[in-house]
């Protein structure tokens, strides 16, 4: 099953039963795909379509295109946690530079490593707020119980005293709602996202070359190599004119 994400990106549903013979039925380059592996297939016309075009960072540190990230992550969540993941990029051109598959893999791994670190920072911040909320909640509960008992003793000849005591006790426990929510419910989805990002940051990545448009199509795609041997972010048509 495939879906068009716009910007020329099509994502095919992960298929843990995809045999290696199917993955390797066309010219390809990159990491070997284990035979028992859940494969996520992404179909693009150019490699640069996988990445956010407005991100000014170097390519190896550039964010994935948001819709591509969303679909890769969502379908990875459907796969059992003990299953290995792999990404196959179906590319509508012929092979370009010898190391383009390795550079693509490094860029994708770096993105998901940063994603994992972001979620772990978020988890630490959540626990910090949870501890602060717990301290405030316990203080409020203790004060509410003590004040309720004090007022109940003052009004012990009336049923109003018991009503006041129960009201303060309930109010004190309400103040514990936020820390209980943090430590019972909020933390584990964030931890799961971090662990999933770790899996995606370690998955093999392979390029499969599909229907080539022209032998020189790779020259307009990333990555290019300059005369100095360094990777360039722009194609030949984007070079700046010298004054």
N, C-alpha and C positions, 0 to 999 in steps of 0.2 A: 504494500500500500504506500503510495507516495502523495505528498502534498506540496503545492507550489507556495513558497513563502514570500514571493515577490523578489525584486532585485535579481531575478534569474536564479534563485536558489530553490531547489526541490529536495525535500528530505524524505527518505524511504524508511518505513517503520523497521525498528530493530528486529532481527530475526535470528534467534539463538540456534536455529536448526540449519542455517545457511552453510552448506558444505564448502570446504576450501576450494574445491574444483570450480565452483560457481564464482567465488571471489577472484580466482586467478584465470578466468576464461578470456580475459583481454590483457593487452600489455599493461604492466603496472610497475610501481616502484614504491619502496618504503619498507616499513616493518613487516615481518612475516605475521600472518594471521593464524593463530592456533586453530586446530580443527574444531574443538569444543569451545566456541566463543560466540557471544551475542554480538552480532554485527549491526552497527548503525550506518546506513548508507546515505550520503549527502551528494546530490547531483548539482554541479555548478558549471557555468560556462568558463569562468576564470577563477583562480584561487582567491584573488582579492575580493570576490563577492562574498566570501565567508566572513570578512572582517569589516568592522565599522569604518566607513570611508571618511568620517569627519573626525576620527580620533587622530591627533597629531603625533602620537607616540611612534617610535620605531616599530617596524612590522612585528618583530618578535615579542613586543610588549603590548600590541594593539588588542583592543577588545574584540570579541566575536560580534558579528552582526546579531542584534538582539533576538530576532526571530529564529536564527539558526541555533543560538544558545538555548532558547526556550524549548525547541523541539528536541534537541540532543539530550537536554536534562530531563525533560518529561518522559521521553521514551526509556532513558536509562533507569528511571524510577520504576518502570514496569517490569524490569528484569530482576530476578532473584539476587539478593545481595551477595551470594556466594558464587555468582556467575562472573566469568571474565568478560570484559567489554572490549570492543574494537571499533574503530572508525574507518570506513572506506569512503574516500572522496571520488566520485565519478566525475571526471573532468573532460569537457568537450573540446579537447585539443590534444596535440601530440606532446610528447615529453619535451621539456625545456632543459634547464640546467641539471646536471647530474645530482646535485644536492637539494633540489627543491622539495623533495619528499621529507628529508631530514629537517629542513628549515621549517616546513609547515608543521611537522610534528612538534618541534620545539616551541613554536608559537602557540599551538593549541594547548600543550602541556603547561606552558607558562601562564596562560589565561586561567586554566582551572586551578593551578597552584595558588594564584592570587585570589581566586574565588574562595578556595578553602580557607586561606588566611583571613579573608574578610569575614566569613561566617564565624571563625574562631574568635576574632576580635569582638564580633557582635555577641557571641556567647559569654565572653568574659565580662563585657559591659552589662549584659543582662543579669549575670550573677552578682555583679557589684551593686546594681540597683536592687536586686532581690534581697541582698544582705541589709542594705539600708532600709528597705521597706519592712523587713522582718524586725529590725530593731525598733523602728517607729511603731509597728503594729503591736509588738509585745509591750512596749511602754504604754501605749494607748489602752491596751486590754487591762494591764495591771491597774492603771489609774481608774478606768471605768469600773472595774470590780470593786476596788477600794472605795471609790466614791459612792457606788450603789449600796454597799454594805453600811457605810456611814449614814447615808440618808435613810436607809431602811431602819436603822436603829433609832434615829430621831423620830421616825414615824411608825414605830413598832406597834402603837395602839390602833393603827389604821391599816386597812388593806392597801392604801395608796403606797405605803412603804415597800411592799412586795412588788407592786407594779413598777415603781421607780427602780428597784434593784434589778429586776428582769430586763427593763429597758436599757439600763446602762450596760448590763452584761452582753445583751445582743449587740449594742453599738460597739462594744469592745471587740467582739468577734468579727464584726463587719470590717473593722480596721485591719484584720488579718487576711482579708480577701486577696489583696494584691500579692503579698509574699507567697501565699499558698498557690496562687495561679502561676507564679514564676517557677517555683520549685517542683510543682506537680505536672504542669502542662507545657509551659512556654519554651523550656530549654531543649527538649529532645528533638523537635523538628529542626532546630538550628544545628544541633549536633549531626543529625542525619544528612543535612545539606553539605556540611563540611566533609563528612565521610564519603558522600557520593562524589564530591569534587576531587577528593583524593583518588578515587577509582578512575575518574575520567582523566586525571593528570598522569596516570600511569598506563593508559590504554595504548596499544599499538595503533599507528596511523599509516594508512596506505593510500596511494593515489592510483586509480584505475583510469587509463586513458581510453575514452569512448570514441565519439564521432569527431574526428579532427576537422576543423574548418579550413585551416591552411597550415603548411609546415612551419610558417613563421609566426603563428598566432601567439606563441609563448612570449614573444618579444614585447607584446603590449601588456603582458601580465606580470605579476610579481612572482618570484624575485628575479631581478636583473643583476648582472655583474658589471661593474664599471671597469675601466681600463686599469685601475689600481687593484682590482680583485675584490673590491668591497661590494656588498649588496646595495642596490639602489632601490628607492621606494617608488620611483617614477618610471614611466615608459619613455621610449624615444620621442614620442610626440609631446612630452611634457617638459623637455629640457628648456631651461631659461636661456633667453638670448643674451649674449654678451654685448655690452655697450661699447 
